[in-house]
Amino acid sequence: MEKRGIRLMALGIAIAVNGAALMAVNASMVYGAERELLSQQHPERVVIVAKRQELPANQTVAIQNCPAPRAL
């Protein structure tokens, strides 16, 4: 009877480990699928408009790259 108890305990541990591994794989697949969907979505165009005088001094790159009287 002792062998049978050890075997049943080993079987229970094996089932628990496999269940935990399947849950981890499932979570990983769901996360990957969500990232895939998010990567396929194109965000709406966002335009930020400000007069050149309103821009902080550290945003000279925006002024240099935009010849218009307003900078993005």
N, C-alpha and C positions, 0 to 999 in steps of 0.2 A: 504494500500500500504506500510505502514511502516513495518509491519511484514514481508512482502515479501522481502523487501530490506535487512532486518536483516538476514533472512534465506538464501538469496543468498550470502551475505557476509560471513556467517558462513560456507556455503558450499564451497565457494572459499578458505577460510582459511583451511578447512579440506582437500581439494584436494592438496593444497600447502604443508601442513605438511606431508601428505601421500607420495607425490612425493619426498620430501626431505628424508624421511625415506627409501624409496625404493632405492634412489641413494646411501645412506650410506650403506645399506645392500649389494648392488651390488659391491661397492668399496671394502667392506670387503671380499666378496666372491672372487673377482679377486685377492686381495692380498693373501688370503689363498691359492688359486690355484697356484699362482706363487711360494709361499714358498714350497708347496708340490712338484712341479716340480723340484725346486732347491735342495730339500732334497734328491730326488731320483738320482740326477746326482752324479757320482763318479768322483772326480777330478783326473787328470793325476798325476802320481807319480812325486813328486818333490824331487830331491836329491841335497843337497848343500854340496859340497866337499871342504875341506880346510885342509892343513897340520896342525898338532898340534901346531907347532910354530907360525902359523898365527892367532890362536884363541886368542881373548881377555881373560884376566884373569877371567872374570865373567862367562865364558862358560866352567867351569871345569866339569859340569854335562855331557856335550857331550863327553868329554874325558873319564870320568869314565865309561860311559855306552857303549863305543865303543872300543873294544880291538884292532881294526885294526890300522895300522899306519896313516890312514886318519880318520877324524871324520866327522860325519854328522852334 
